[in-house]
Amino acid sequence: MRFHLPILHRLSDALRKRDWFGIGFELFVVVLGVMLGLQASRWAAEREDREYRRQIIGSLDRTLGDYEYEGRRMHDHITASLDEYKRRTAAGEHPAPPVFVLPGLERAPTRAWEAMVETGVARSIEPALLFRLALLFDRADSWGDKYERYNFFTEQQVTPFKNDQAHFYSPNGSLKPAFAAHIGQLSDLLALSDQMGKDAVEIRQLLKTPNAAKAGNLSGPDLPMKG
């Protein structure tokens, strides 16, 4: 079975007639069609890329919102526990060391950032903002490591002995060094969590700031993308 394309018929006819203008016109039409097809494919790919980036940025914003919300919640819980412990020890009591537990969560969420790095979207973000994001999620990894160590000690040495004062205090009534260090770790977690929450608030604002030009601000009209 033969397939006949009109443009090939016209080109063949032009060649037989030595119609050089006709030949040039037909070739121009072919080249133009190919170029338009390639451009249309490029436009479609760019639209898909912009939509994917928009989704990634949206996911990043939600992740930062979680940092902001959980940061406030952890701050309130930890400071209340530490204040209560100080109040009771100042009153001459020997309470169990204060503890902070995240049920079902051992590390801060970093999936949005990992997706940005793995897919290359992160390369499109302004360098100053990219640095701040990298620093935030590096702190999140550090917080996760600290919390895992803290929680392991809590589960092994604090929770099972909550009603045993002798486990936490020396005969002279002073808190044993291991548990004093444990309270210090809780304070470190609080400080790092507060910093992460502060960073999240500021970065979320930058993500929503149009036409900002200074270091750390954005340069694009809609998203913090270069170019």
C-alpha positions in Angstrom: 0.0 0.0 0.0 1.4 3.4 -1.0 0.9 6.6 1.0 0.9 9.8 -1.0 1.4 13.1 0.8 0.2 16.2 -1.1 3.4 18.1 -0.3 5.5 15.4 -1.8 3.4 15.5 -4.9 3.8 19.2 -5.2 7.5 19.0 -4.5 8.0 16.3 -7.1 5.9 18.3 -9.7 8.0 21.4 -9.0 11.2 19.4 -9.5 10.0 18.1 -12.9 9.0 21.6 -13.9 12.3 23.1 -12.5 10.1 25.5 -10.5 12.8 26.6 -8.1 10.5 29.1 -6.4 7.9 26.4 -5.8 10.6 24.0 -4.5 11.9 26.7 -2.1 8.4 27.4 -0.9 7.5 23.8 -0.3 10.8 23.3 1.6 10.0 26.4 3.6 6.6 25.0 4.5 8.2 21.7 5.7 10.9 23.5 7.8 8.3 25.9 9.2 6.0 23.0 10.2 8.9 21.1 11.9 10.0 24.3 13.7 6.4 25.0 14.9 6.0 21.4 16.0 9.3 21.6 18.0 8.3 24.9 19.6 4.9 23.6 20.5 6.5 20.6 22.2 8.9 23.0 24.0 6.0 25.2 25.2 4.2 22.1 26.5 7.3 20.9 28.3 7.9 24.3 29.8 4.2 24.5 31.0 4.6 21.0 32.6 7.9 22.1 34.2 6.3 25.3 35.6 3.4 23.4 37.0 5.7 20.8 38.6 7.8 23.6 40.1 4.7 25.3 41.4 3.6 22.0 43.1 7.1 21.6 44.6 7.1 25.1 45.9 3.6 24.6 47.3 4.8 21.4 49.1 7.8 23.3 50.4 5.5 26.1 51.7 3.3 23.5 53.5 6.4 21.9 55.0 7.6 25.3 56.3 4.1 25.8 57.7 4.5 22.6 59.6 7.9 23.8 61.0 6.2 27.1 62.0 3.2 25.4 63.7 5.2 22.6 65.4 7.9 25.0 66.5 5.3 27.1 68.4 3.8 23.9 69.9 7.1 22.5 71.0 8.2 25.8 72.4 5.1 26.1 74.6 5.4 22.5 75.7 9.1 22.4 76.5 9.2 25.8 78.2 6.2 24.8 80.3 7.9 21.6 81.3 11.2 23.3 82.2 9.5 26.1 84.1 7.4 23.5 86.1 10.6 21.6 86.9 12.4 24.7 88.1 9.4 25.7 90.2 9.2 22.4 91.9 13.0 22.1 92.6 13.0 25.6 93.9 10.3 24.5 96.4 12.6 21.8 97.6 10.9 18.9 95.7 12.8 16.2 93.8 10.7 15.6 90.7 11.6 13.4 87.7 13.4 15.4 85.0 11.1 17.0 82.4 10.8 15.1 79.2 9.5 15.9 75.7 8.1 13.2 73.4 6.9 13.4 69.9 4.5 10.4 69.4 5.1 8.8 66.0 7.6 11.4 64.9 11.4 11.2 65.3 12.6 13.6 62.7 11.5 16.9 61.2 10.0 16.5 57.7 12.4 17.1 54.8 10.8 15.4 51.8 9.9 18.6 50.0 13.5 19.7 50.1 14.8 16.2 49.1 12.5 16.3 46.1 13.7 19.8 45.1 17.3 18.6 45.2 16.8 15.3 43.4 14.8 16.8 40.6 17.0 19.8 40.1 14.3 22.4 41.0 16.6 23.7 43.7 19.0 24.9 41.1 16.4 27.4 39.9 16.1 29.1 43.2 18.0 32.3 43.9 21.3 31.4 45.6 20.7 33.4 48.8 17.4 31.8 49.4 18.7 28.4 48.4 21.4 28.8 51.1 18.8 29.6 53.7 16.7 26.6 52.7 19.8 24.3 52.8 20.7 25.7 56.2 17.2 25.2 57.6 17.0 21.5 56.5 20.5 20.9 57.7 19.4 22.1 61.1 16.3 19.8 60.8 18.6 16.8 60.2 20.7 17.9 63.2 17.5 18.3 65.3 16.5 14.8 64.3 19.8 13.3 65.4 19.7 15.2 68.7 16.1 14.2 69.3 16.8 10.5 68.6 19.6 10.4 71.2 17.5 12.4 73.6 14.5 10.2 73.2 16.5 7.0 73.5 17.8 8.1 76.9 14.3 9.2 77.9 12.9 5.8 77.1 15.7 3.9 78.8 16.5 6.0 81.8 13.7 8.4 82.6 10.2 7.1 81.8 10.6 3.7 83.6 11.8 5.4 86.8 9.5 8.4 87.0 8.5 7.5 90.6 11.9 6.6 91.8 13.7 9.7 93.2 16.8 7.8 94.1 17.3 7.0 90.4 17.7 10.7 89.5 19.1 12.2 92.7 22.3 11.6 94.7 21.9 11.0 98.5 22.8 14.7 99.1 19.7 15.7 97.0 21.6 16.9 93.9 20.5 15.8 90.5 22.9 13.2 89.0 25.1 14.5 86.1 23.5 12.2 83.5 20.1 13.7 84.1 21.4 17.2 84.3 22.9 16.7 80.9 19.6 15.3 79.7 17.8 18.5 80.8 20.5 20.4 78.9 19.8 18.4 75.8 16.1 19.4 76.1 17.2 23.0 76.3 19.3 22.5 73.2 16.4 21.0 71.4 14.2 24.0 72.3 16.8 26.5 71.1 17.3 24.7 67.8 13.5 24.3 67.3 13.0 28.0 68.0 15.6 28.8 65.4 14.1 26.5 62.8 10.6 28.0 63.4 12.0 31.5 63.0 13.8 30.6 59.8 10.6 28.9 58.5 8.5 32.0 59.1 11.0 34.3 57.3 11.5 31.9 54.3 7.8 31.5 53.9 7.5 35.2 53.7 10.3 35.4 51.1 8.5 32.7 49.0 5.5 35.0 48.9 7.3 38.3 48.3 7.1 39.5 44.6 9.8 41.6 43.0 12.2 41.6 46.0 15.8 42.3 45.0 18.0 42.2 48.1 20.1 39.3 49.3 17.8 36.5 50.4 14.8 38.0 48.7 13.2 36.8 45.5 13.6 38.0 41.9 10.7 36.5 40.1 7.1 37.8 39.8 5.5 34.7 41.0 8.0 32.1 42.3 11.6 32.4 43.6 13.1 31.2 40.3 16.0 32.6 38.4 15.8 33.6 34.8 
